[in-house]
Amino acid sequence: MMGNWFGKEDRGKTKRKKNLNYMFAINSIMALKVKDYMTKDVLTVSSDISVRDAISIMLDSAHHSLPVVKGKKIVGFVTAKELLRHYHPLGLTVSDIIRNGTITADPGMSLDDAARIMFRFWMEKLPVADDDGNLVGLLSNIDVLRSHIERASPSKASKLKIALEGLHDVKIRGRTGKIPIENLMPTQKMIYADELQGREYEIKKGLAEPIIVIKKKDYHVLIDGHHRVIAALRLGIKELDAHILEMDRDVELGIEKTAKEQGLRTLDDIEIIDYARHPLVEITTRLLKRNENASDTR
């Protein structure tokens, strides 16, 4: 979604804060749509193929269930268990074994509403259909979870805006838009190879959240999203969605000065660590091992 995400300046700090929170809430709700997070390239099985052919398709994929279509229209869903249960009788087609009809989401439905449907009906995958009943995407519970965990929300950019205004006595306008990533100035010295793999997956699936940058006179300073930027470069992507902070006058930022002292000028200066796991993964692994050892001593 493009445009400003800060409200107009208000005289009172309390009113201004309420205005900001309101704008953030509205933009967050508007941004979280099924169409923004669903997988658009969906593997399907035709309703008129044999059960054995459907099993072959599923075995060649990484899926345990697949949407069933007749032409382009979604007519049901078939699971691996259903296919195996009807493997032996010859001549059965997929349409013979599925229950006609399935719950679907509209592309414009809010992600929260779709998540509630999936939770209520214990669905791992929710087909997305247009007004004519044509399958246009698939939303998985992993898509929903990832969208909440990985989101660089406007409130994060808001906190940065307020901090910078206080530190440097500047006025900052916030907006969203696409920016070229090749000439970004990084502020993070190291990134992790295992994290890059996850970011590449998100970008391919259309799940990557906006990066956060500060606009300077001739370039942008990258504040948040270093893994996403490098992953995008590896995939040959030249632009990314961003929360863009624009100052009313050009000042050297503390984070910018620190980056220069570390020798960071271009994205080529970022070191990719491929001999260690991301700290979050390392901590989680260590906690799991500790729990296992505690269980062994009982």
PLY file of the C-alpha trace (Angstrom):
ply
format ascii 1.0
element vertex 298
property float x
property float y
property float z
element edge 297
property int vertex1
property int vertex2
end_header
0.00 0.00 0.00
1.39 3.37 -1.04
1.15 6.81 0.56
1.61 8.58 3.87
1.17 6.63 7.08
1.53 9.53 9.55
-1.31 11.86 10.44
-1.08 15.63 10.33
0.80 17.44 13.10
-1.35 18.20 16.15
-0.64 20.71 18.89
-1.09 18.41 21.85
1.28 15.49 22.36
-1.55 13.26 23.58
-3.72 14.02 20.57
-0.75 13.54 18.23
0.04 10.16 19.79
-3.57 9.04 19.47
-3.61 10.17 15.86
-0.46 8.19 15.10
-1.78 5.06 16.79
-5.04 5.41 14.86
-3.22 5.78 11.55
-0.99 2.80 12.30
-3.98 0.64 13.22
-5.89 1.58 10.09
-2.92 1.01 7.81
-2.11 -2.33 9.44
-5.68 -3.52 8.97
-5.73 -2.36 5.37
-2.36 -3.94 4.60
-3.18 -7.39 5.94
-5.21 -8.91 3.13
-5.37 -12.51 2.00
-4.24 -11.55 -1.51
-1.01 -10.07 -0.10
0.09 -13.30 1.62
-1.47 -16.15 -0.35
0.52 -18.39 -2.67
-0.57 -17.60 -6.21
1.16 -20.45 -8.05
-0.94 -23.32 -6.70
-0.49 -27.00 -7.48
-3.88 -28.61 -8.08
-5.43 -31.89 -9.18
-8.26 -32.14 -11.67
-11.49 -33.69 -10.48
-11.64 -36.10 -13.44
-8.22 -37.77 -13.04
-7.85 -41.18 -11.43
-7.05 -41.62 -7.76
-3.78 -43.31 -8.68
-2.74 -40.39 -10.88
-3.57 -37.99 -8.05
-1.40 -40.04 -5.70
1.50 -39.77 -8.15
1.07 -35.99 -8.32
1.06 -35.71 -4.54
4.07 -38.00 -4.13
6.05 -35.82 -6.54
5.20 -32.73 -4.50
5.92 -31.61 -0.95
2.21 -31.45 -0.08
-0.09 -33.67 2.01
-3.29 -32.20 0.57
-4.25 -30.43 -2.64
-7.16 -28.38 -3.96
-9.34 -30.06 -6.57
-10.47 -28.08 -9.59
-12.84 -28.56 -12.49
-11.40 -26.32 -15.16
-10.45 -23.26 -13.09
-13.18 -23.61 -10.49
-12.43 -24.97 -7.03
-14.69 -27.95 -6.28
-13.07 -29.50 -3.23
-9.96 -30.57 -1.41
-8.27 -33.96 -1.27
-5.87 -35.28 1.37
-3.22 -37.98 1.19
-5.23 -40.05 3.66
-8.32 -39.94 1.42
-6.30 -40.97 -1.62
-4.65 -43.88 0.18
-8.00 -45.04 1.55
-9.33 -45.39 -2.02
-6.18 -46.67 -3.70
-7.27 -50.26 -4.41
-10.64 -49.92 -6.20
-9.87 -49.45 -9.88
-11.56 -46.80 -11.97
-12.20 -44.30 -9.20
-11.63 -40.65 -9.99
-10.91 -37.84 -7.55
-14.48 -36.55 -7.91
-15.74 -39.94 -6.69
-13.99 -39.69 -3.34
-14.08 -36.03 -2.35
-16.85 -34.20 -0.58
-18.12 -31.58 -2.99
-17.55 -28.00 -1.95
-15.01 -26.46 0.37
-14.60 -23.37 2.49
-12.89 -20.59 0.54
-11.62 -17.09 1.20
-12.00 -13.98 -0.93
-8.71 -12.33 -2.02
-9.80 -9.08 -0.35
-10.64 -10.71 2.98
-8.59 -9.53 5.95
-5.86 -11.91 7.00
-7.20 -11.98 10.57
-10.65 -13.12 9.38
-9.07 -15.84 7.23
-6.97 -16.98 10.18
-10.09 -17.24 12.35
-11.78 -19.44 9.72
-8.74 -21.71 9.52
-8.57 -22.00 13.31
-12.31 -22.62 13.69
-12.40 -25.43 11.11
-8.93 -26.86 11.80
-7.73 -26.05 8.29
-4.04 -26.13 7.37
-4.75 -24.62 3.95
-7.51 -22.28 2.82
-8.29 -22.02 -0.92
-8.77 -18.50 -2.23
-11.39 -18.00 -4.96
-12.68 -15.03 -6.94
-16.34 -14.07 -7.37
-16.75 -16.66 -10.14
-15.42 -19.49 -7.99
-12.09 -19.69 -9.81
-9.11 -20.70 -7.70
-6.68 -17.76 -7.52
-4.50 -18.71 -4.56
-3.92 -20.75 -1.43
-3.36 -19.49 2.12
-1.58 -21.81 4.57
-1.32 -21.49 8.33
2.44 -21.02 7.83
1.70 -17.99 5.64
-0.45 -16.49 8.39
2.13 -17.20 11.10
5.03 -15.85 9.08
3.17 -12.66 8.21
2.79 -11.85 11.91
6.28 -12.86 13.00
8.22 -11.17 10.22
6.20 -7.99 9.76
8.14 -4.72 9.92
5.10 -2.83 11.18
4.52 0.92 10.82
4.77 1.21 14.63
8.41 0.13 14.40
9.10 2.89 11.89
7.13 5.28 14.09
9.36 4.65 17.09
12.41 5.28 14.93
10.86 8.53 13.64
10.17 9.82 17.14
13.68 8.87 18.33
15.39 10.60 15.39
13.30 13.74 15.79
14.33 13.93 19.44
18.02 13.23 18.82
18.59 15.48 15.83
15.89 18.17 16.20
14.44 17.46 12.77
10.95 16.95 11.39
10.39 13.63 9.64
7.67 12.58 7.25
6.91 8.89 6.87
5.55 7.23 3.76
5.60 3.88 1.98
6.80 3.12 -1.52
9.18 1.09 -3.66
12.88 1.95 -3.69
15.87 0.59 -5.67
18.05 -1.52 -3.40
21.36 -1.64 -5.24
22.67 1.67 -3.85
21.42 1.38 -0.28
23.89 2.23 2.48
23.90 -0.63 5.03
24.15 -0.21 8.79
24.57 -3.89 9.73
28.01 -5.46 9.38
27.04 -9.14 9.36
24.11 -11.28 8.27
23.54 -15.04 8.49
23.44 -17.49 5.60
20.70 -19.63 7.16
18.52 -16.55 7.61
19.04 -15.64 3.95
17.45 -18.93 2.90
14.31 -18.08 4.85
14.19 -14.58 3.41
14.53 -15.89 -0.15
11.59 -18.20 0.49
9.50 -15.29 1.80
10.29 -13.16 -1.22
9.45 -15.96 -3.66
6.14 -16.50 -1.88
5.38 -12.79 -1.77
5.59 -12.69 2.04
8.47 -10.27 2.54
7.59 -7.22 4.63
8.74 -3.67 3.84
12.26 -2.67 4.77
12.87 0.55 6.72
15.11 3.26 5.22
16.02 6.89 5.85
16.12 9.06 2.75
19.24 11.22 2.43
20.06 13.66 -0.36
21.63 11.17 -2.79
20.97 7.78 -1.21
18.95 5.81 1.34
20.29 4.51 4.66
19.07 0.96 5.33
17.90 0.61 8.94
15.92 -2.62 8.98
15.82 -5.46 6.43
19.43 -6.33 5.58
18.69 -10.03 5.10
15.73 -9.22 2.86
17.79 -6.86 0.71
20.64 -9.33 0.13
18.13 -12.12 -0.55
16.40 -9.91 -3.11
19.71 -9.17 -4.85
20.44 -12.90 -5.05
17.06 -13.40 -6.71
17.69 -10.61 -9.21
15.08 -8.29 -7.68
15.94 -4.60 -8.00
13.23 -2.93 -5.90
11.57 -3.61 -2.56
8.65 -2.11 -0.68
9.85 0.20 2.09
8.83 2.43 4.96
10.63 5.63 4.00
11.56 8.32 6.54
12.25 11.75 5.02
13.95 14.48 7.11
13.25 18.16 6.56
17.01 18.86 6.50
20.11 16.78 5.90
22.01 15.78 9.06
24.55 13.01 9.69
22.87 10.35 11.79
24.64 8.54 14.59
23.88 5.15 13.04
25.21 6.44 9.73
28.46 7.61 11.34
28.93 4.25 13.09
28.37 2.40 9.83
31.05 4.47 8.10
33.48 3.77 10.95
32.87 0.04 10.37
33.72 0.44 6.70
30.13 0.09 5.50
29.50 2.02 2.30
27.72 -0.41 -0.02
25.90 -3.73 0.27
29.11 -5.48 -0.85
30.61 -4.52 2.52
28.17 -6.76 4.40
29.74 -10.02 5.59
27.65 -13.16 5.18
28.32 -15.59 8.04
27.92 -19.18 6.84
29.69 -20.98 9.68
27.27 -20.03 12.46
23.56 -20.10 13.01
21.44 -17.03 13.58
21.58 -16.18 17.34
17.85 -16.85 17.78
18.24 -20.36 16.34
21.34 -20.96 18.47
19.59 -19.89 21.67
16.54 -22.03 20.91
18.71 -25.07 20.16
20.63 -24.56 23.39
17.41 -24.37 25.40
16.11 -27.56 23.79
19.33 -29.41 24.60
19.16 -28.14 28.18
15.61 -29.47 28.53
16.66 -32.84 27.08
19.55 -33.11 29.53
17.26 -32.22 32.43
14.86 -34.99 31.37
17.69 -37.53 31.19
18.75 -36.88 34.78
15.31 -37.53 36.23
0 1
1 2
2 3
3 4
4 5
5 6
6 7
7 8
8 9
9 10
10 11
11 12
12 13
13 14
14 15
15 16
16 17
17 18
18 19
19 20
20 21
21 22
22 23
23 24
24 25
25 26
26 27
27 28
28 29
29 30
30 31
31 32
32 33
33 34
34 35
35 36
36 37
37 38
38 39
39 40
40 41
41 42
42 43
43 44
44 45
45 46
46 47
47 48
48 49
49 50
50 51
51 52
52 53
53 54
54 55
55 56
56 57
57 58
58 59
59 60
60 61
61 62
62 63
63 64
64 65
65 66
66 67
67 68
68 69
69 70
70 71
71 72
72 73
73 74
74 75
75 76
76 77
77 78
78 79
79 80
80 81
81 82
82 83
83 84
84 85
85 86
86 87
87 88
88 89
89 90
90 91
91 92
92 93
93 94
94 95
95 96
96 97
97 98
98 99
99 100
100 101
101 102
102 103
103 104
104 105
105 106
106 107
107 108
108 109
109 110
110 111
111 112
112 113
113 114
114 115
115 116
116 117
117 118
118 119
119 120
120 121
121 122
122 123
123 124
124 125
125 126
126 127
127 128
128 129
129 130
130 131
131 132
132 133
133 134
134 135
135 136
136 137
137 138
138 139
139 140
140 141
141 142
142 143
143 144
144 145
145 146
146 147
147 148
148 149
149 150
150 151
151 152
152 153
153 154
154 155
155 156
156 157
157 158
158 159
159 160
160 161
161 162
162 163
163 164
164 165
165 166
166 167
167 168
168 169
169 170
170 171
171 172
172 173
173 174
174 175
175 176
176 177
177 178
178 179
179 180
180 181
181 182
182 183
183 184
184 185
185 186
186 187
187 188
188 189
189 190
190 191
191 192
192 193
193 194
194 195
195 196
196 197
197 198
198 199
199 200
200 201
201 202
202 203
203 204
204 205
205 206
206 207
207 208
208 209
209 210
210 211
211 212
212 213
213 214
214 215
215 216
216 217
217 218
218 219
219 220
220 221
221 222
222 223
223 224
224 225
225 226
226 227
227 228
228 229
229 230
230 231
231 232
232 233
233 234
234 235
235 236
236 237
237 238
238 239
239 240
240 241
241 242
242 243
243 244
244 245
245 246
246 247
247 248
248 249
249 250
250 251
251 252
252 253
253 254
254 255
255 256
256 257
257 258
258 259
259 260
260 261
261 262
262 263
263 264
264 265
265 266
266 267
267 268
268 269
269 270
270 271
271 272
272 273
273 274
274 275
275 276
276 277
277 278
278 279
279 280
280 281
281 282
282 283
283 284
284 285
285 286
286 287
287 288
288 289
289 290
290 291
291 292
292 293
293 294
294 295
295 296
296 297
